[in-house]
Amino acid sequence: MGRWILDSRLFTEWITPYSFPFFNMAISIHVIAILIAALGGIISTIFSKKIKKRDWHANHYFEQFKGANL
């Protein structure tokens, strides 16, 4: 059923780090998955909530008392 994918020019001529088309396809899938995960991390970092200046001051004030026995 999936033999036409493995025999396609994509995995037999264009992407050929290995001599077996199955390994070429597996590497391609892994590279695409890694790129998608990296892109997701970049997007989540860019669009994450920024700490407001007022909240930063409050957090900074309370951090000095962390671990102190009051």
C-alpha positions, 0 to 999 in steps of 0.5 A: 500500500505505502510502497509508492511513497517509498519509491517516489523520487522524493525518497529515492533521488532528492533526500538520499542520506541512506541507500534504503528509501525507508530510512530516508523517509524516517529521517524526513519525518523526524526532521519535520517533527523536530522543526515543528516542535522548535517552531512551537517553542519559538511561537510560545516564547514570543507570545507568552504573557509578559510580566507587567512592571507592577507585578515584577515589583511585587514579586521582587519585593516578596522574593527577598523574604523567601526562606526567611523565618519571620 
